[in-house]
Amino acid sequence: ADCGALIRYYDDQPPAIVEEDALLADKSRLDDLRVPNPYSNGRMEDRIQAADLFRSKVGDRYLIEGWIEGPCAEGADLRGINRLMMDFFDDPDFVRRLFEFTLETGIAFARAQIEAGVDLIGVGDAAASLVGPQIYEEFVWPYEKRLVDAIHEMGGLVRLHICGNITKILEKIGELGCDIVDLDFMVPVADARAAMGDQVVLLGNLDPVKAVKNGTPDSIKAEVAKCHSEAGPRFIVGAGCEIPRGTPDENVFALRDYARSHKPEDVVS
């Protein structure tokens, strides 16, 4: 939004960018784009002010997480997801220039949040699950790696969230050096642990609808225990992606209760 994209607001879902009117539907406009100033009284500054307020309220008692979009996801927001998927084949040089811009934007926003008191930067790069391993390695991974390294150099931790089935790119994700990697529900936790080693923290990965929304507290705790067993001690309780509206409160509390009642090393083999 801070780049000037058109946002549509809905009565029954979060606001979203209008793809047919994407800011870079005409890709020649990329030459005129400038990295937005995070302090320019837009949505970025609103997030920065919230982080600063949160830190002032809680002191050092809690870890605070900020959020940015990853290079591929931000590129899809600006160009439109369908156009971007074609650009990988039709205009790879444009994709690289676009990702240079989105990388610079992400680094600037991450730095501002860390300076406001954020400890951990979540990086959402959902569009990256729509490409195959070859395109991911050539086009996406290098920019994600530079982003992760930049955040670490600022003193921040990194949590990566890529929605969807990322099984075929798990090994490359493991080479990014993230502190936490989220797993969507279709990714076997055991496969992720085998591919990424024992140092990265794995978060997830209950099916948000089948397991969390439509499950019971007992079935949810059993599913979490299975994930915990496959992930090992470096594990965070969570759903594979966003928990949908209409999920019973007691089902969400079941996730909390498991986390409160188990230590990392309480792994059931």
C-alpha positions in Angstrom: 0.0 0.0 0.0 2.8 2.4 0.8 4.1 2.0 -2.8 0.7 3.4 -4.0 -1.2 0.2 -4.8 -4.9 0.2 -5.0 -6.5 -1.5 -2.0 -10.0 -2.9 -2.0 -11.9 -3.3 1.3 -14.5 -6.0 2.0 -17.3 -6.5 4.5 -16.3 -10.1 5.2 -12.6 -10.5 4.6 -9.4 -8.6 5.0 -8.5 -5.8 2.5 -6.6 -7.0 -0.5 -4.8 -5.5 -3.5 -6.8 -5.4 -6.7 -4.8 -7.6 -9.1 -6.4 -6.3 -12.3 -5.2 -2.8 -11.3 -1.8 -3.8 -10.0 0.7 -1.0 -9.6 3.0 -2.7 -12.1 0.5 -4.1 -14.5 2.6 -1.9 -16.9 6.0 -3.2 -15.9 7.8 -0.1 -17.3 6.5 1.7 -14.2 9.1 -0.1 -12.1 11.7 2.5 -13.3 9.7 5.2 -11.6 9.2 3.4 -8.3 11.2 4.5 -5.2 11.6 2.5 -2.0 8.9 4.0 0.3 10.1 5.7 3.5 8.8 3.6 6.4 8.2 6.8 8.4 6.0 8.5 5.7 2.8 8.3 7.7 1.5 5.2 5.9 0.8 1.6 6.9 4.4 0.9 7.5 4.7 3.7 10.0 1.6 2.5 11.7 3.3 -0.9 12.3 6.4 0.8 13.5 4.5 2.9 16.0 2.6 -0.2 17.2 5.9 -2.0 17.9 7.3 1.0 19.8 4.1 1.2 21.9 4.2 -2.5 22.6 7.8 -2.4 23.7 7.1 0.5 26.0 4.3 -1.4 27.6 6.0 -4.8 28.1 9.6 -3.9 28.5 11.9 -6.9 28.0 9.3 -9.5 29.3 8.2 -10.7 25.9 9.7 -11.3 22.5 8.0 -9.0 19.9 7.5 -10.1 16.3 7.3 -7.7 13.4 6.4 -8.6 9.8 7.4 -7.9 6.3 6.6 -9.5 2.9 9.3 -11.5 1.2 10.7 -10.5 -2.1 8.5 -12.9 -4.2 5.3 -12.1 -2.3 5.8 -8.4 -2.5 6.7 -8.7 -6.2 3.4 -10.5 -6.7 1.5 -7.8 -4.9 3.1 -5.1 -7.1 2.9 -7.0 -10.4 0.0 -9.3 -9.9 0.5 -13.0 -9.2 -0.5 -14.3 -12.6 1.7 -11.8 -14.5 4.6 -12.6 -12.2 4.4 -16.3 -12.9 4.6 -15.6 -16.6 7.4 -13.1 -16.1 9.7 -15.9 -14.8 9.7 -17.3 -18.3 9.0 -14.2 -20.5 11.1 -11.6 -18.9 13.5 -12.9 -16.2 15.6 -9.7 -16.2 12.5 -7.8 -15.1 11.9 -10.3 -12.3 15.4 -9.8 -11.0 15.0 -6.0 -11.1 11.6 -6.3 -9.4 13.0 -8.5 -6.6 15.9 -6.0 -6.1 13.3 -3.4 -5.4 11.2 -5.6 -3.1 14.3 -6.7 -1.3 15.4 -3.2 -0.6 11.9 -2.3 0.6 11.8 -5.3 2.9 15.2 -4.5 4.4 14.2 -0.9 5.1 11.0 -1.9 6.7 12.6 -4.6 8.8 15.3 -2.2 10.0 12.7 0.4 11.1 10.8 -2.3 13.1 13.9 -3.6 14.8 14.9 0.0 15.7 11.4 0.3 17.3 12.0 -2.6 19.5 11.1 -5.7 17.5 13.1 -8.9 18.2 12.0 -11.2 15.4 11.0 -10.4 11.8 8.4 -12.7 10.2 8.9 -12.9 6.5 5.8 -14.0 4.5 6.8 -15.2 1.0 3.7 -17.2 0.1 4.1 -16.8 -3.6 7.3 -18.8 -3.5 5.4 -22.0 -3.1 3.9 -21.6 -6.5 7.2 -22.1 -8.4 9.2 -25.2 -8.8 12.6 -26.0 -7.3 14.6 -24.7 -10.3 12.8 -21.3 -10.4 13.0 -21.0 -6.6 16.7 -21.7 -6.6 17.5 -19.3 -9.4 15.1 -16.4 -8.8 13.7 -16.5 -5.2 16.3 -18.1 -3.0 19.1 -15.6 -3.6 16.9 -12.6 -2.6 15.5 -14.4 0.5 19.0 -15.3 1.5 20.1 -11.7 1.3 17.1 -10.6 3.3 17.7 -13.2 6.0 21.4 -12.2 6.2 20.5 -8.5 6.4 18.1 -9.0 9.2 20.6 -11.0 11.2 23.2 -8.3 10.7 20.7 -5.8 12.3 20.5 -8.1 15.3 17.1 -9.5 14.5 15.8 -13.1 14.4 14.0 -14.4 11.3 10.9 -16.5 10.9 10.0 -17.6 7.4 6.4 -18.4 6.4 5.7 -19.8 2.9 2.1 -21.1 2.6 1.5 -24.2 0.6 3.5 -27.4 -0.1 7.2 -26.5 0.1 8.4 -30.1 0.3 10.5 -29.9 -2.9 12.4 -26.8 -1.7 12.9 -27.7 2.0 16.6 -28.3 1.6 17.2 -24.9 0.0 15.1 -23.2 2.7 17.3 -24.9 5.2 20.3 -23.2 3.6 18.7 -19.7 4.3 19.8 -19.7 7.9 16.3 -18.8 9.3 15.8 -19.2 13.0 12.2 -20.4 12.6 10.5 -22.0 9.6 6.7 -22.3 9.5 5.3 -25.5 7.9 1.9 -25.6 6.2 -0.2 -28.6 7.0 0.6 -30.5 3.7 4.4 -30.6 4.6 5.4 -33.7 6.6 7.2 -32.4 9.7 9.6 -35.4 9.7 10.6 -34.6 6.2 11.3 -30.9 7.1 13.4 -31.9 10.1 15.4 -34.4 8.0 15.9 -31.8 5.2 16.8 -28.8 7.4 18.7 -30.3 10.2 18.3 -30.1 13.9 19.1 -26.4 14.6 16.2 -24.6 12.9 13.0 -24.2 15.0 9.9 -25.7 13.2 6.5 -24.2 13.7 3.3 -25.9 12.9 1.7 -27.7 11.3 -1.9 -28.6 12.1 -4.5 -28.4 9.3 -6.2 -25.1 10.1 -9.6 -26.3 9.1 -9.7 -30.1 9.5 -7.7 -30.3 12.7 -8.1 -26.9 14.4 -11.5 -25.5 13.3 -13.3 -28.8 13.0 -11.4 -30.8 15.7 -11.8 -31.1 19.4 -9.4 -30.1 22.2 -8.4 -33.7 22.7 -7.8 -34.4 19.0 -5.9 -31.1 18.7 -3.6 -32.0 21.5 -3.0 -35.4 20.0 -2.1 -33.8 16.6 0.3 -31.3 18.3 2.0 -34.2 20.2 2.6 -35.9 16.8 4.1 -32.7 15.4 6.2 -32.3 18.5 7.5 -35.9 18.2 8.5 -35.4 14.6 10.0 -32.0 15.1 11.9 -32.7 18.3 12.6 -30.2 21.0 13.2 -27.2 18.6 9.5 -26.8 18.0 6.7 -24.2 18.3 3.1 -25.1 18.6 0.9 -23.8 15.8 -1.4 -24.4 12.9 -0.1 -24.8 9.4 -1.4 -21.4 8.4 -4.0 -18.8 9.6 -6.7 -20.2 11.9 -10.0 -19.5 10.2 -12.9 -17.5 11.6 -15.5 -19.5 13.4 -12.9 -21.7 15.2 -14.2 -22.6 18.7 -12.4 -20.8 21.5 -11.7 -24.0 23.3 -9.9 -25.4 20.2 -7.5 -22.4 20.2 -7.1 -22.8 23.9 -6.1 -26.4 23.3 -3.0 -25.2 21.4 -2.2 -22.8 24.2 -2.7 -25.5 26.9 -0.3 -27.9 25.1 2.4 -25.3 24.9 2.0 -24.4 28.6 2.0 -28.0 29.8 5.0 -29.2 27.8 8.6 -28.4 27.8 10.6 -28.6 24.5 12.3 -31.8 25.6 8.9 -33.4 26.4 9.0 -35.3 23.1 7.0 -38.5 22.9 8.8 -40.9 20.6 
